[in-house]
Amino acid sequence: MTTLPSDTPPPKPAAQQARNPLHGITLETMVTALSAHYGWDGLAQRVPVRCFALDPSVPSSLKFLRKTPWAREKVEGLYLFMLRELRRRG
């Protein structure tokens, strides 16, 4: 186990997240932005889960995504893809 010298401060949490594009972005923000960009139908095609296809709403989607890690990962990935796509367009 490596220890830091006593005069070295521990790393700051913000520094650990500095390059994480999802840091500070809530799941609600992601779902809202994705539904605004793709629409619920487009979102359901890209992430095929019932909460996007049948009677979609932000609260029902959040409830499902918080309980389902694989679906949340897909939403996070799609959100990052959308950001890259928007950056490329200018």
C-alpha positions as a LaTeX table, in Angstrom:
\begin{tabular}{lrrr}
\hline
Residue & $x$ (\AA) & $y$ (\AA) & $z$ (\AA) \\
\hline
Met1 & 0.00 & 0.00 & 0.00 \\
Thr2 & 1.37 & 3.42 & $-0.98$ \\
Thr3 & 1.00 & 6.31 & 1.41 \\
Leu4 & 1.25 & 9.98 & 0.59 \\
Pro5 & 3.88 & 12.09 & 2.31 \\
Ser6 & 2.42 & 14.11 & 5.14 \\
Asp7 & 2.91 & 17.39 & 3.26 \\
Thr8 & 0.95 & 16.22 & 0.18 \\
Pro9 & $-2.76$ & 17.06 & 0.29 \\
Pro10 & $-5.20$ & 14.31 & $-0.72$ \\
Pro11 & $-6.65$ & 14.60 & $-4.25$ \\
Lys12 & $-9.75$ & 16.75 & $-4.48$ \\
Pro13 & $-13.00$ & 15.04 & $-5.58$ \\
Ala14 & $-13.60$ & 17.70 & $-8.25$ \\
Ala15 & $-10.19$ & 16.95 & $-9.78$ \\
Gln16 & $-11.14$ & 13.29 & $-10.08$ \\
Gln17 & $-14.29$ & 14.24 & $-12.01$ \\
Ala18 & $-12.78$ & 17.05 & $-14.11$ \\
Arg19 & $-12.85$ & 15.09 & $-17.36$ \\
Asn20 & $-16.16$ & 13.31 & $-16.74$ \\
Pro21 & $-18.73$ & 14.97 & $-19.05$ \\
Leu22 & $-21.60$ & 13.60 & $-16.95$ \\
His23 & $-20.34$ & 15.12 & $-13.70$ \\
Gly24 & $-23.02$ & 17.42 & $-12.31$ \\
Ile25 & $-25.65$ & 16.36 & $-14.87$ \\
Thr26 & $-28.74$ & 14.86 & $-13.29$ \\
Leu27 & $-30.62$ & 11.94 & $-14.77$ \\
Glu28 & $-33.65$ & 14.20 & $-15.06$ \\
Thr29 & $-31.65$ & 16.67 & $-17.14$ \\
Met30 & $-30.51$ & 13.86 & $-19.44$ \\
Val31 & $-34.01$ & 12.42 & $-19.95$ \\
Thr32 & $-35.51$ & 15.87 & $-20.52$ \\
Ala33 & $-32.83$ & 16.82 & $-23.06$ \\
Leu34 & $-33.07$ & 13.49 & $-24.89$ \\
Ser35 & $-36.86$ & 13.62 & $-25.11$ \\
Ala36 & $-36.69$ & 17.21 & $-26.37$ \\
His37 & $-34.04$ & 16.33 & $-28.98$ \\
Tyr38 & $-35.29$ & 12.96 & $-30.23$ \\
Gly39 & $-38.90$ & 12.95 & $-29.05$ \\
Trp40 & $-40.31$ & 10.06 & $-27.04$ \\
Asp41 & $-40.72$ & 7.88 & $-30.15$ \\
Gly42 & $-37.13$ & 8.47 & $-31.23$ \\
Leu43 & $-35.92$ & 7.84 & $-27.71$ \\
Ala44 & $-37.88$ & 4.57 & $-27.55$ \\
Gln45 & $-36.26$ & 3.45 & $-30.83$ \\
Arg46 & $-32.76$ & 4.21 & $-29.55$ \\
Val47 & $-33.28$ & 2.78 & $-26.04$ \\
Pro48 & $-36.03$ & 0.16 & $-26.32$ \\
Val49 & $-37.64$ & 0.25 & $-22.89$ \\
Arg50 & $-41.35$ & 0.46 & $-22.11$ \\
Cys51 & $-41.09$ & 3.64 & $-20.06$ \\
Phe52 & $-40.18$ & 5.51 & $-23.28$ \\
Ala53 & $-42.68$ & 3.71 & $-25.53$ \\
Leu54 & $-45.87$ & 3.37 & $-23.48$ \\
Asp55 & $-47.31$ & 6.48 & $-21.84$ \\
Pro56 & $-43.89$ & 8.14 & $-21.50$ \\
Ser57 & $-43.16$ & 10.79 & $-18.90$ \\
Val58 & $-40.07$ & 12.08 & $-17.17$ \\
Pro59 & $-41.13$ & 10.88 & $-13.67$ \\
Ser60 & $-41.94$ & 7.33 & $-14.83$ \\
Ser61 & $-38.69$ & 7.18 & $-16.80$ \\
Leu62 & $-36.65$ & 8.35 & $-13.81$ \\
Lys63 & $-38.27$ & 5.75 & $-11.56$ \\
Phe64 & $-37.39$ & 2.96 & $-14.01$ \\
Leu65 & $-33.88$ & 4.17 & $-14.83$ \\
Arg66 & $-32.91$ & 4.53 & $-11.17$ \\
Lys67 & $-33.77$ & 0.86 & $-10.62$ \\
Thr68 & $-32.24$ & $-0.48$ & $-13.85$ \\
Pro69 & $-28.48$ & 0.09 & $-14.23$ \\
Trp70 & $-28.19$ & $-1.29$ & $-17.78$ \\
Ala71 & $-30.91$ & 1.05 & $-19.07$ \\
Arg72 & $-29.36$ & 4.01 & $-17.27$ \\
Glu73 & $-26.02$ & 3.25 & $-18.93$ \\
Lys74 & $-27.71$ & 3.24 & $-22.34$ \\
Val75 & $-29.36$ & 6.60 & $-21.60$ \\
Glu76 & $-26.06$ & 8.07 & $-20.43$ \\
Gly77 & $-24.34$ & 6.81 & $-23.57$ \\
Leu78 & $-27.06$ & 8.23 & $-25.80$ \\
Tyr79 & $-26.83$ & 11.56 & $-23.97$ \\
Leu80 & $-23.07$ & 11.70 & $-24.60$ \\
Phe81 & $-23.65$ & 10.78 & $-28.25$ \\
Met82 & $-26.23$ & 13.58 & $-28.55$ \\
Leu83 & $-23.77$ & 16.09 & $-27.08$ \\
Arg84 & $-21.05$ & 15.04 & $-29.55$ \\
Glu85 & $-23.55$ & 15.24 & $-32.41$ \\
Leu86 & $-24.63$ & 18.75 & $-31.38$ \\
Arg87 & $-20.99$ & 19.89 & $-31.04$ \\
Arg88 & $-20.19$ & 18.65 & $-34.54$ \\
Arg89 & $-23.12$ & 20.55 & $-36.03$ \\
Gly90 & $-21.98$ & 23.73 & $-34.34$ \\
\hline
\end{tabular}
